Amino acid sequence: MSSKVNEALFDLINSMSKSEKRYFKLMSSRHTIGAENNYVRLFDFIDKQKSYVEDDLFKAFNGEAFLNRFSITKKRLYDHILASLDSFHTNGSIEAQLFKMLHSADILFEKSLYDQSRRVLRSAEKLAVKNEKPEILLLVSKKQKRLLETSGYLEISNKNIQELFEKESESIDSIQVYNKIWTIKSKLFAHLSKKGVARSEEEIGDYKDVCIELLDENAIWTVNIETTYLYHHTLSAYYYAIGDLENSLEHLKVNLEHINTKSVNPIEANKKVSVYTNAIYVSDKLGYHKQSSKYLQNLKEIARSIDSNEDLAIKLFSSISSIEFSMCLKKGDFLTAQRISQSVEEKLEAYGDKIVPIRKAFLEFKLAVVSMGNGDFNDALKWVNRILNDSNLDKTEDIIGFTQLLDLLIHIELNHNKLLPYSLKSTMRFFKTRNRLYGFEKVLLQFIGKLIKCEDRFEVEIIWEELYNELGTLKDDCFESIALEYFDFAAWAESKLKRKSFDVVIREKYNNNLRTAS
């Protein structure tokens, strides 16, 4: 049997908050039959385990009757926990409240209490309209039709029938618009996750092809709050993907205004985290540092003010950590980044596979850069290897490509002279097979090829100078400069050429940019 199946109960218990666990025990205490008490005993034992070991459980409950059919016992306990969680969260979710009302209407209908069922459905309809839940409005409408049919059509007027038709049509139209935007968004994000930001006019065209319908100014996409948010969310990602950061930020600002007028619930909190994270990143790239700092403060306030579940906690951790890393690395503040690293490493270990692979990879990449900035190249190599050995990232090209380039620099620093030619060959094959040999990649790979063959110390300096000059010409190219956002290869070349430490070069560049901007 799959270990995932065996550990499902352990994972469920482990995911519960203290409040949820207290509620489960309170709910279970209302039952006096032995099996229910066994549920609590079994729950407590599993809750104390650091990892699920079924043999330990059998030793602890040796001789207990419920062990004879333990798979059934586990299934019943699992269902019992889900029932308690359902009850615990009923009032915390509009959807849960609405489905409870629909179930109540069904019960009343089955008891032939049609007027009472009709009143419950009317309340559910008002709540669904208020919270813009068109998919639930369709269910309400279906049950209202059933009630009308109980009268044998004697009390149904053409007006009633037409009103139902129009309400259902409006809900269907709203769902179709949402589904259309969601489909476009998902195709866009799938492409962005694999390919990264556009590095050529052709790639801009690919992104435009995905979003062409959304770019039609005559089309109406903002039929309700949900579709309005999704529309601007998708367009902010589209403009980011094609390098139009000003337009991306404008759409992010629309969504910031939108979500700040809504009450905070778990779903809205997720949206806030996404929008603020993206707004911080884009505004910082545009040089709006005061604005990005303000957004970061707002994001931290959200993290403190909400009772987040594990999914949201992971998202907050990865978002805030990634942003703080980026800000430190941009300033050349590797000491602060190192302090952040310790907490990030601990949480990466704690959350494990629960973190989306691409998010984990970007954090690991930044950890590698921090280690390089602090001169710990063996630690940097550890993080690079974790990314390159992650089979979940096989289809991604962007992060893997830049990680392979970073890997080559680390081998240079560690004097892995025998390994370097093989690594270079493997990296070149990666870029060629994926058609990702852009100008920057060609320059860097050619440099490493020359460096491998060079044995004269003075010629080595000339090769570094050539790299520095060539990267200098690429930094003003909107497509090629994207590479420098992952790791400042130009600053690295300058540090070697001028015999300065990497962090000093970064800080000098950052301060010069600030003076120029002011």
N, C-alpha and C positions, 0 to 999 in steps of 0.2 A: 504493500500500500504506500502511496506517496507520502513523504514526510510532511508535505504541506497539509494533507488531510489530517494526519496524526496530530499536528500542532495547531490546527484551526481553533480549537477550544482555548489553548494556552494563549494564542495570539489575540483572541477576542478579549479574554480576561485582562491580558497585559495592556490592551489599548484603552481600558476603561479608566475614567477619572475617579478620584476619591468620592465625589458626589454620586456618581453612577453606581459605584460599588456599595455605598451606604444604602442607596435606594433599592438595589437588588436584594440586600439582606433584609431590609424592612419589608419588602414585598414577600419574600420567602418566609419570614417569621409569621405571616398571617395564616400560613398553612400548618397544620399540626400533624399531618400524616408523615410517616417515617421517611418516605422517599424524598419529601421536600427538605427534611432536615439533612439528609445525606447530600442533597444538592449543595447546601451551604458548607458542609464539611469538606466536600470535594473541591468546591470553589476556593475555600480558604487555603487548602493545601497547594493547589495549582498556582494560586496568586502569590505564594511565598517562593515558588521555584524561580530561579534565575534563568533556567532553560528547561524545556519540557523533557523529563526523563520518566517514562511510563513505568519502568522497573521499580523506581523509588516509590511511586504511587502504590503499586501492588504490594510492596513490602509494608508500607504504612497502614494499609487497609486490609491486611491479610485476614482471610476468613469472612470478610463482609460479603453478603449475598449479592450486592449490586455489581460485584466484580465478575460474576458468572456470565453476565451478558453486558460487558463493559461498553461495547460499541453503542448499544442502545442507551445506556446510562449517559454516555457522553453526548449523544444526539439530543436527548431530552434536556440535559443541562444547558446545552448550547441554545436550544429553542427557548428555554425558560429565561436565559439571559437576554436574548433578543426581545422577548415579550416585555421584560422589565425596562429595557432601553427604549422600546417603542412608547411605553407608558410615560417614562421619564421625560422624553423629548417632545411629547405631543403638543404642549403649549409653546414650545420654542420654535416651531416651524409652521408657517402658514399652510404649506402643503399637507402636513400631518393633521392640522385642525380641519382642513377641508375634507380630507379622506375620511376622517372620523365622522364628520357630519353626513357625508354620502352613505357611509355604512349605517348610521342611525336612520337615515331616510329609508334605506332598504329594509331594515328591521320593521319599521313602522308600516311600510307597504305590505310586507308579508303578513302582518297582523290585521290587514284591511283598515288600518287607521290612516286613511288617505289624506284627510285634511291636515293631520299632524305631519305626515310625510311631506306634504306640499309646503308647509310652513318652514320646515327644516331646509328644504331645497331652495326656498326663496332666500333664506339667510345665507346659505352657501353661495348662491349666485351673487349676492351683494358683496360678500367677502372676496370672491374670485374676481369680480369686476374691479373692486377697489385695488387689489394687488396685481391686476393684469395677469391672470392665469388662464389664457384661452383654452389650453388643453383640458383643464378641469371644467371650464364652462361647457365644453362639449359633452362631458359626462353628465353634468347637471341637466343639460338640455335633453339628453337621451332618457333620463329618469323622469323628467317632466312630461315627455311624450307618452311614456308608459302610464303615467297618472291620468293624462287626458283620455287615453284609450279605455280606461276602466269605466268611463261614463257611457261607453257604447257610441261615441261620437255625437251624442245628442246635445252635449254642452260645448262642443268645439265649433267656434266660428271661423270663417275664412280669415278674419283678422288675427285670431290666435295662431293659426297655422302659418300665416305670412310672417308674423313676428318671430316665431320660432325659427323659421327658415332664414330670416335676415340676421338674427343673432348668431346662428350657427355659421352662416356664411362669413360673417365678420371675424368670428373666432378662427375659422379655417384659413382665411386670408392672412390673418396675423401669424398663424403657425407656419404657413407657407413662406412668408417673408423671412421669418426667423430662421427656418430651415435652409433657405437659400443663402442667407448671409453666413450661417454657421458652416455650410459646405465650402463656401469660398474661403472663409477664415481658416478652416482646417487644412485645405489644400495649400494655402499660403504658408501656414506655420510648418507643415510637413516639409515643404520645399526649403523654407528658411532654416529649419533644423539640420537638414542634410547638406545644403549648399552654402549657407551663410549669406552675408550681405553681398549684393551684386558687385562683381569685379570687372564688368565690361558692359558695353551698350547692349550686347546680345542678351546678357543675363537680366538687365533691366527690362528688356522686352519679354522675357519669360515671366517675370513677376507681373508685368502689365497684363499679359494674357490671362493669368489666373484671376486678376481683380477687375477685368475690363467692364463687367456688368456694374460693379459698385462705383466705377468712375463715371458712369452715365449721369450727368447732372439733371436729366429730365425724369429719372426714375425716383420713386418715393419709397424710401427704406425705413423711415423713422415713424412707423405706425404706432408704436407704444414705447414705454421707457426701456424695456428689455431690448428691443430691436435697435433703438437709438444708441444705447450703450455698445452693443455688439458692432454696429456699423462704424462708429468712431474708433472702437478698439481695433478693428480690422484695418481701417485706413491708416491708423497711426503705425501699425506694423508694416503695412505696405510701403509707406513713405520712408520708414526707417530702412527697409530692405533695399530701396533704390538710392539711398543716400541723401534724401531730401529731409534733413532733420528739422528744419523750421516748420514744414507742413506736418511732420510727425508730432511735434510738440503742440501745435495748434489743436490737433484732434485729441491729444492727451488732456489738454486743458479743458476742452469741452466735457470730457468724461469726469475730470476732477470736480468740475462744477456740478455735474449731474449726480455723482455718488455722494457728494457732501450735503445734498438736500434730502437724502434718504436716511431712514433709521438704520442703525447697525444691527445686522443679524449675521450668522455665519457665512451666508452666501455673499452678502454685501461686503463683508470684511475681506473675503477672498478677492473681490473686485478692487477694493481699495488698495490692497497690497500690490496687485498687478499694475494698476495705473500709477501709483506713486513710485514704484520701483522703476518703471519705464520712464516716467517723467524725470526722475533724478538722473538716470543714466543719459538721457538725450540732452537735457539742459546742461549737464556738466560737459558733455562733448561739445556743445555749442559755446562753451566758455561762460555760461551764466551760473557762476559758482555760488553766488548768494542765493539764487533761486533754488539750486539743487540742494544746498545745505538746509534751506527752509523745508523743502519737501522731505528730506531725510528726517528732520526733526518731527514732522507730522507723521511719518511712517512709524517712528519709534513710539510716538504717543498712541498710535493705533495698537501697536503690539502690547503696550502696557494696559490699555483700557478694555480690551476684549478678553473674554474667557475662551481662548482658542482650543480647538480640538487638535489632535496630533497632525493631521494633514495641513492645517493652517499654520501650526507651530513650525513644521518643516519648511513651509513656504517662506515664512517670516525669517527663519534662520538663514536659508540660502540666499534670500534677497538682500537682507541687511548686511550679511557677511560679504557677499560679492561686491556690494556698493562700497563698503568701507575699505575693502581691499583695493578696489579700483582707485579710490580717492588717495589712499596712502601711496600707492605705486606711482600714481601720476605726479605726486609731489616729491617722490624719492625718499619718503619716510618709511624705510624698511624696518626700523626698530619698532615702531607702532604696529606695523603689519605683522611683525614677528609675534608680538603680544597677542594680537587677534588670532594668529595661527593656532595657538595652543587650544583655545576654545573651539575653533572650527574643527580641528582634528578630533577632539573628544566627541563632538556632535556627529561628525561623519561616521565615527565608529558606532555611536549609539543608535543612529537612525538606519545605518546599513543600506539595504536594498530598497528601503521605503522612499529614498530620495530618487527622483527621476534621473536616469543615467546622464543625460546631457547637462543637467544642473550640477550634478556631482563632478562631472568632468571639468566644467569651468572653474569650480572651486579648487579642484586638485591642480589645475593649470596655474592658478594664482598662487597656490601654496608652493609650487615649483619655482615660480618667479621670485617669490619672497626669499626662498632658500638661496637662489642664485644671487640676489641682491645682498644677502648676508654672507656670501662666500661659502655656503655649505652645499657643494655641488653633488655630493653623494646623496644628501637628503632630496635635492632637486630631482636627481635621477630616479629616486624611489617613487616620487609622485608622477613623473613622466611615464614610468613603466606601468603604473596602475592604470593610467588612461589608455596606453597602447595595448594593454593586455585585456581590456574590458570588451568582451565579445558583443555587448549590448550597443557598442558604438560603431560597429562594423559599417553601417550604412551612412554614418556621418562623414563628411569630407572636410568641413571647415575646421573644427577643433582638432581632429586627428592630424590634419595637414600641418597646422602650426605647432602642434605638440612634437611632430617628427622633426621639424626645423629646430625647435628648442633642444631636442634630444641630441642633435648634432653639435650644437654649441657646448652642451655639457660634456660630451665626449672630448671635445677640443680642450676644455678646461681641465679635465681629469687626465689628459695625455693618453687617452685610449687609442694610441696610434695604430694598433693592429685591428681594432674593432671598427674604427672610423670609416675605412673604405667600404666595408660591408653595409654599414648603416647608411652611408651616402647612396650606395647602389639601390638599397631597398627603398629609400626615400624618393629617389628619382623615379623608380618604377611606380610608386604610389601616385605621384603627381601626373605622370604620363598616362597611366591607365585611366585616370579620372579626368583627364583633360584640364588640369588645374595648374599648368606651368605658365603662370602670369609673369610679368616683368620682374616683380620683386623676387619670386621664387627662383627664377633663372639666375638673377644676380647673386643671390646667396649661395645657391648650389654650385655655381661656377667658382665662386670664391673658395668654398670648402675644397673643391676639386684641386684648385691651384695650391692651396695650403698643404694638402696631403702630400703633394709631389715636391714641395719646396723644402730644401735643407739648409739654405743660406739665411742667416739671421737678418741680414739687411734686406734681402728680397721679401722676407716675411713682413717687414714693416711696410714695404711698398704695396704688398697685396692688401694689407689692412687699410692703407690709405686709399687704394682704388675702391675698396668696398665702401668706405666712409663717403667718398665723393659720389659714387653711383647711387647710394641710398639717399644722399642729399638731393639728388635730382628727382628722385621718386616721391619724396615726401609731399610735394605740391600736387601730385597726381591724385585726384579724388578716388580713383580705383585702387591704385597701388599703395596709397598711404594707409589703407584699412589694415594691412599687415602690422603696422607699427602700433595699432591700438591693442593688439594681443600682447606684444612684447616690443619694447623699443630697441629694435635691432640696430638702429642708427646710433643711439646713445651707447650701446654696447661697443660698436665699432670705434666710436670716438674715445671711449674710455681706454681701449687698447692702444689706439694710436697716440693719444696724449698722455698715456700712463697715469690716468686719474681713476679713482674708484667710481664704479658704476653709479652709486647713489649720489655722489657729488655732481656728476654730469647731469643726471635727471633733475636735481634741485636747481642747478644753474639754468637749465632750459625752462623749467617751470616758472622761475622768478623772472626770466627775460620775457616770457609770454605775458605774465601779469603786468609788467611795466609797459609792454607794447599795447596791451588792451586798454590800460588806463590813459 
